Amino acid sequence: MPDVRITALNVHPLKGARPIAVARADVAPEGLATGGVGDREWMVVDASGRFVTQRSHPRLALVGTAAADGVLTLTHGTSSLRLPPADATPSREVTVWRSHVRGFDAGDVAAAWIGAALDSDGLRIVRFDPAKPRRCNPDFVGDSGAHTRFADGYPILVIGEASLAELNGRLAARGHAPVPMDRFRPNVVVSELEAYGEDYVETLTLGSVVLRLVKPCTRCEVTTIDQASGARGDEPLSTLAGYRHHPRLRGLTFGVNAIVVRGAGSTLAVGADGVADFAF
């Protein structure tokens, strides 16, 4: 048996919206891409330029995404919006957590569309301006030079299937329904690892691509939002609180953030086998 096997790949072109599940993904230093559109290349911001996610606007879960020829298409109900990559105006400053970066505003039509979809005023859509790279936290990536776009902090999130299965066993024991993997919004899902084995992996070699796993992912209330309906609940955070608290990070962890250390310009494919090097 291989050390790991890729069982799912997801690209999230618009931060907080539905991902695109793909059989093959392009790999860039900033994360995965499909159809010429990168992971978290686009983002919704409020009137102050601060990032908007499902934490405050759970209806983002109902916004679908598709990418082709560098154009991102958003859907909500029967309505759709095309977002081409052209930069018609100078970029503006926007913020993701404590990061001040720049984004190209998609214009008033896009603003009106996302406002109607999320039933909220004052929202805009922006595309990441690569002229101002956003560096990952050196406390976790060292001097690697790793950078990302509008992701919370790192280019790629890796989760093992066995970890979700173990969590769902705990949920069932407490009388709760299982949760699907989309609650955790991973980019790369792998099999063959033991439950939470990704916590101890230092690198994943997936063909010509090498990912270095750098930081456990702390989880928030987005994991409690049904991605099919936008409804919010209590699980799985309540169950995770009983056994997945990370004292140093002061949060509940599930999945591990990763950076690309080799193979940018290559592709990853569902079904591909890889090698896991553990940090012990």
C-alpha positions in Angstrom: 0.0 0.0 0.0 1.2 3.6 -0.7 1.9 5.9 2.2 -0.9 8.2 1.0 -3.3 8.4 -2.0 -5.1 11.6 -3.1 -8.8 11.0 -2.9 -10.1 14.6 -3.5 -8.8 17.9 -4.7 -10.7 21.2 -4.2 -10.0 24.7 -5.4 -11.8 27.6 -3.6 -11.6 30.5 -6.1 -13.8 32.9 -4.0 -12.9 32.9 -0.3 -15.9 31.5 1.6 -17.9 30.3 -1.4 -18.4 26.8 -2.7 -15.3 25.1 -3.9 -14.7 23.4 -7.3 -14.0 19.7 -6.9 -11.5 18.7 -9.6 -9.9 15.5 -10.8 -6.6 17.4 -11.6 -5.3 20.7 -10.2 -2.5 22.9 -11.2 0.0 23.7 -8.5 1.4 27.2 -7.9 3.4 28.6 -4.9 0.2 30.3 -3.8 -1.9 27.1 -3.9 -4.0 25.1 -6.3 -5.6 26.4 -9.4 -8.1 25.3 -12.0 -9.3 26.8 -15.3 -6.7 29.6 -14.9 -8.1 30.7 -11.5 -6.2 30.3 -8.3 -7.4 29.2 -4.8 -8.7 32.2 -2.9 -7.7 34.5 -5.8 -11.0 36.4 -5.2 -12.6 37.6 -2.0 -15.6 39.5 -0.8 -14.9 42.6 1.4 -17.0 45.0 3.4 -17.1 48.8 3.0 -13.9 49.1 5.0 -12.0 46.6 2.8 -12.0 43.9 5.4 -12.5 40.3 4.3 -15.9 38.7 4.5 -16.4 34.9 5.1 -19.1 32.5 6.2 -18.3 33.5 9.8 -20.4 36.6 9.3 -22.2 35.8 6.1 -23.1 32.1 6.1 -25.0 32.6 2.8 -21.7 32.5 1.1 -22.0 28.7 1.3 -24.7 29.0 -1.3 -22.6 30.8 -3.9 -21.3 28.4 -6.5 -18.1 28.8 -8.5 -16.8 27.7 -11.8 -13.5 28.6 -13.7 -12.5 28.4 -17.3 -9.9 30.4 -19.3 -9.1 32.6 -16.4 -12.7 33.7 -15.9 -14.5 33.0 -12.6 -18.2 32.5 -12.8 -20.3 32.8 -9.6 -23.9 31.4 -9.3 -26.6 31.9 -6.8 -30.0 30.4 -7.5 -30.7 31.1 -11.2 -28.4 34.2 -11.2 -24.8 34.2 -12.4 -21.9 36.6 -12.6 -18.8 36.4 -14.8 -15.6 37.8 -13.3 -12.8 38.2 -16.0 -9.2 38.6 -14.9 -8.7 42.0 -16.6 -7.6 44.8 -14.2 -9.6 47.8 -15.2 -8.7 50.0 -12.2 -5.7 50.3 -9.8 -5.7 47.9 -6.9 -6.9 49.0 -3.4 -5.8 48.0 0.1 -7.8 45.2 1.7 -7.2 43.2 4.8 -7.3 39.5 5.7 -6.9 39.1 9.4 -3.8 41.2 10.2 -2.5 41.1 6.6 -2.7 44.3 4.5 -2.7 43.3 0.9 -4.1 44.8 -2.3 -6.9 43.7 -4.6 -8.5 44.8 -7.9 -12.1 45.8 -7.4 -14.5 44.0 -9.7 -16.8 47.0 -10.1 -20.3 48.1 -9.2 -22.2 45.3 -11.1 -20.3 42.7 -9.2 -20.9 44.6 -5.9 -24.6 44.7 -6.5 -24.7 41.0 -7.4 -22.9 39.8 -4.3 -24.9 42.2 -2.1 -28.1 40.6 -3.4 -26.8 37.1 -3.1 -25.8 37.6 0.5 -28.6 40.1 1.4 -26.1 42.6 2.7 -25.2 46.1 1.7 -21.8 47.7 1.2 -20.0 44.5 -0.1 -17.4 44.5 -2.9 -15.6 41.7 -4.8 -11.8 42.0 -5.2 -9.1 39.9 -7.0 -5.7 39.5 -5.4 -3.0 41.8 -6.7 0.2 39.7 -7.1 2.3 42.8 -7.2 2.2 42.8 -3.4 2.9 39.2 -2.3 1.4 38.1 1.0 4.0 36.2 3.0 3.1 33.3 5.3 4.0 33.5 9.0 7.8 32.9 9.3 7.2 31.4 12.7 5.9 28.3 10.8 7.4 28.6 7.3 10.9 30.0 8.3 12.8 31.6 5.5 11.1 29.5 2.8 9.6 32.6 1.2 6.2 30.8 1.1 3.3 33.1 0.3 -0.4 32.9 -0.3 -3.3 34.9 -1.6 -6.5 35.5 0.3 -6.4 32.2 2.3 -6.5 32.6 6.0 -2.8 32.1 6.2 -1.3 29.3 4.1 -1.6 28.0 0.5 -2.9 24.5 0.9 -4.9 22.6 3.6 -4.4 18.8 3.9 -6.8 16.4 5.7 -6.8 12.6 6.0 -10.0 10.7 5.3 -9.4 8.7 8.5 -9.5 11.8 10.6 -13.0 12.6 9.4 -14.1 9.0 9.9 -12.8 9.1 13.5 -14.6 12.4 14.2 -17.9 11.0 12.7 -17.6 8.0 15.0 -17.4 10.3 18.0 -20.4 12.3 16.7 -22.4 9.1 16.2 -21.6 8.0 19.8 -23.0 11.3 21.0 -26.2 10.9 18.9 -25.2 13.4 16.2 -25.3 13.1 12.5 -22.0 12.7 10.6 -20.5 15.8 8.9 -19.1 15.8 5.4 -15.5 16.8 4.5 -16.8 20.1 3.0 -17.3 21.5 6.5 -13.5 21.7 6.7 -12.8 23.1 3.2 -9.6 21.2 2.4 -7.6 21.5 -0.8 -6.1 18.0 -0.7 -7.7 15.0 0.9 -5.7 11.8 1.3 -6.3 8.2 2.4 -4.0 5.5 3.9 -2.9 7.7 6.9 -4.2 6.7 10.3 -6.6 9.1 12.0 -4.9 12.5 12.5 -1.7 11.0 11.0 -1.4 14.3 9.0 -0.6 16.0 12.3 2.8 14.2 12.3 3.7 14.4 8.6 6.6 16.7 7.7 6.4 16.4 3.9 4.2 14.8 1.4 5.8 13.8 -1.9 3.1 13.5 -4.6 4.9 12.8 -7.8 6.9 15.9 -8.7 5.2 18.0 -6.0 6.4 18.2 -2.5 4.3 19.8 0.2 5.6 20.7 3.6 3.0 20.5 6.4 3.7 23.5 8.6 0.9 24.3 11.0 -2.2 22.6 12.4 -5.4 24.3 11.2 -7.4 25.9 14.0 -11.1 25.6 13.4 -13.9 28.2 13.7 -17.7 28.3 13.5 -17.6 27.8 9.7 -17.3 24.1 10.5 -20.8 24.2 12.0 -22.4 25.6 8.8 -24.2 23.2 6.5 -22.6 23.9 3.2 -25.7 22.8 1.3 -28.1 25.1 3.2 -26.1 27.8 5.0 -27.7 26.8 8.3 -25.6 27.0 11.4 -25.5 24.4 14.2 -23.2 23.4 17.1 -21.3 20.5 15.7 -18.6 19.4 15.1 -17.0 22.1 17.2 -18.7 20.9 20.4 -17.3 17.4 19.9 -13.8 18.6 18.7 -13.6 20.6 21.9 -13.4 17.4 23.9 -10.2 16.1 22.4 -8.7 18.4 19.8 -7.6 21.4 21.7 -4.1 22.6 20.8 -2.5 24.4 23.8 0.1 26.3 21.9 -2.3 27.5 19.2 -5.1 28.0 21.7 -7.7 26.5 19.4 -9.3 23.3 18.1 -7.4 21.8 15.2 -8.4 19.6 12.3 -6.2 19.3 9.3 -2.8 20.7 8.6 -1.8 23.8 6.5 0.9 23.2 3.9 3.3 25.1 1.6 4.7 24.1 -1.8 8.4 23.5 -1.5 8.8 21.8 -4.9 6.8 21.2 -8.1 5.2 24.6 -8.8 4.0 24.4 -12.4 3.1 20.7 -12.1 -0.2 19.1 -11.4 -1.8 16.9 -8.7 -4.4 14.3 -9.6 -7.0 12.3 -7.7 -5.9 8.7 -7.4 -2.2 9.6 -7.4 0.0 7.9 -4.8 2.5 9.6 -2.6 5.1 9.2 0.1 4.7 10.7 3.6 7.8 11.6 5.6 7.0 11.9 9.3 8.5 14.3 11.7 9.7 11.7 14.1 
